[in-house]
Amino acid sequence: MRKILALFVILLAVNSFAYTIKSIKYDGMVNMSESVALRMLKFEVGESVDEKMLDESIKAYYKQGYFEDIWTTVDEEGVLTFHFKEKPLISNIELKGWKENDSEIKESVIQIKVGSLYDEKKLEAAKKRIIDMINQDGKIDSVVEIQKELLENGSYKITFLVNEGEEIVIEELLYSGVSGLESDDFDDMIANKEREFMGWFWGRNDGKMRVNDLAYDPLRIRDLYMQHGYLDIDVKEPFAKVNFDNYTAEISYQVSEGEVYNISAITIDQQKHVIEEEKIRELIKLEIGEPFNVETFRNDSQRIKTLIADQSYAFVQIVPDLKKDKEKREVEVVFKIMPGEKVKIRNVIISGNSRTLDRIIRRELYLGPGDMYSLTDLSDSRNALGRLGFFDGNTIEEKRVDNHTMDLVVKVKEAPTGNIQLGGGYGSYGGLLVSVAVDDRNVWGSGINVGVKAERSSLTSNYSFSMSNPRLNDSDFSGNFSLYTSDYEYNDYTVMSDGFTAGVGHRFTRYISGHVGYGYSANSYEFDDTNTTLDTFYFEDYSKSSVTLSAKFDNTDDFYLPRNGFMFSQSVEYAGLGADADFFKSRTNFSAYKGLEDWFGFDVVARYKARFYYVKEIGFLPIAERFYMGGIGSVRGYESYSLSPTIVNTDPNETDDRRVGGEYTASNSFELSFPLVPKAKMRLVTYLDWGYIGASGSALVSDAGSSDYLSNNISRGGFGAGLEWFSPVGPIQLMFSKPLGEEEGDKTAVFEFTMGQRF
């Protein structure tokens, strides 16, 4: 009887807090729609609701993160109202005392956007990220305060007040247990280095501690040891002793070297036989009897992976195994190959091309739907897209569908291809020189290059129309056509030309292409006021009809800023097809590019460029068809076309000397390009040029008279620094040069610039 009475009391209590809901209303809710809110409820209108059900509903709403407070009311008519007090919005975010104008920091570090809801936890997390970021720069004792200002519209202005701490400078690095290697060798590997004398100077170690790299420096030291065969090497975590009075540090490393291991055997273990073992061994550079080198081992593994992946085994794994014999100090190197299954390409998806047509991208890919996978084809496809010069970057993602198929997702970022080309310089002879031209290498996203040039400077005048299609009808054939009229002033005379060119080319392999072209031009000369008999003898109006054959090899990875690869081109021109000019001309160009980021830890690019030109007179070689040296493209530090063999007049009554051009010329350039302002795509370049130009001069001297002689075989150089900037309107180069080997009468140039040319 007592149990029944207790149950009755409980039911009566529960029933007293139950409501029959006739309608539901929302008050103060802005960031969430009523339809969404209703779907989140566990009950509907007409049902009986108790306090527990209301509490669960309030908790569900609160978890959305929009609200500061939520409560409910139920009136006598059964109307349930949810009342909300929403969190205020953040309408402004500022940084003071650190990276104040850096928008990327707000995105990557603060990670709170204007318009988001005010949240104390997110603000504290942002504060911690700021301190962590400053600590990465080797600064300690940094303080960040959060200042909140409630504005009239109810939103908050958040200001992060940053007081950067002090930088820690490493005064000394101590190594214990080092004997097999020189501790100085570690400086090339580790990020935290001792401060050197004049450490503030470029190329010297400033000694600033890089906290994030402290954990990785022991691994770098270990890797260097393993490149010399020390397989038992153990490097403890560094111990940093910091003097907080002057913020200097002493870092100690405890090293246990062990012994050097020589390679006793190299074993190939294929989980499934997919290729002959002899072909794999041909790729291996490790040698039996030599000390083990982990870097060579990694490179060998990558070469094996590429070989197997080129057989369509996209998911191949090369699992290394080192079987050490500590007594003999020998190691058996095992390459365990797990090929997986052959993979076919199901689909190729193009994205990011807002301007360039899909087919222009697809025709550069060496993999398509239905093709079997190849790692080399994938890598070559990336490089081919880079060589177009249409994109600021590209990636090809491998999206696994199953063990036998994958999709390729090609992501590109469009770059400006329409250039306003500027060129010019400042020289001791010609003063300020400026030229202008306009073209588009990818007109309407079609891959066709159209140029309309209206170029005018104090020394040149050039008007032309040109069109070229590198892939006629998406084939391996190319075509080009141009019309032009030009005046070029070579300091002491002017050449005026009118003509046209046309040609067709073919791409034979991925890297090799050829071209045959025909050109016709009518050319005449004008001279300055000091006209002598030398003018009429050496300068004759002429017409030229010529055929040019050329071949080119190019495996670089980008059009404007290559970081890897080579370019080699060879062309031969024969003029004498029914016109005045009759000669043979050869042009050879070579360029090599190498990214040095692995060596220096940042994006340094080394470049070597060379050219060799030669011309031989057959019947008549016009002076304008000879070669001239100087300026960007040959030897910087001297005015363009100013270096040339010269007829020197020895008659005291005649002071006019004439440049007559060279019959052969060669030049070399070595450049180092460094990132200057990566976000703005600005780079610093330093360079050294050296060139040579000469002429036999036999025909010229024999007719020049006894009072004249030929000054030939000129060798000059130049060095300097410049700015490379991939601007929104195209690539720009600003070069500041100093001549080498300058002689009296040379025309030097201290500043030159170009726009629209590849670096």
Secondary structure, DSSP 4 states (H G I P E B T S, - for coil): -HHHHHHHHHHHHHHHT-EE-SEEEEES--SS-HHHHHHH-S--TTSEE-HHHHHHHHHHHHTTS-EEEEEEEE-TT-EEEEEEEEPPBEEEEEEESSSTT-HHHIIIII---TTSBP-HHHHHHHHHHHHHHHHHTTEES-EEEEEEEE-TTS-EEEEEEEE--EEPEEEEEEEES--SS-GGGGGGT-SS-PPPTTTTSTTS---B--HHHHTTHHHHHHHHHHTTTBTT-EEPPPEEEEETTTTEEEEEEEEE---B-EEEEEEEEESS--S-HHHHHTT----TTSBP-HHHHHHHHHHHHHHHHTTT-TT-EEEEEEEEETTTTEEEEEEEEE-----EEEEEEEES-SSS-HHHHHTT-S--TTPBP-HHHHHHHHHHHHHHS-EEEEEEEEEE-SSSEEEEEEEEEE---EEEEEEEEEETTTEEEEEEEEEETTGGGSS-EEEEEEEE-SSEEEEEEEEEESSGGGSSEEEEEEEEEEEEE-SSEEEEEEEEEEEEEEE-SSSEEEEEEEEEEEEEEEE-S---HHHHHH---EEEEEEEEEEEEE--S-SSS--EEEEEEEEEEEE-SSSS-EEEEEEEEEEEEEE-HHHHSS--EEEEEEEEEEEEEEEE--GGGSB-B-STTS-TTB-TT-B--EEEE--TT----EE--BSEEEEEEEEEEEEEEGGGTEEEEEEEEEEEEE---HHHHHHH-TTEEEE--EEEEEEEEEEEEEETTEEEEEEEEEEES--TT--BEEEEEEES---
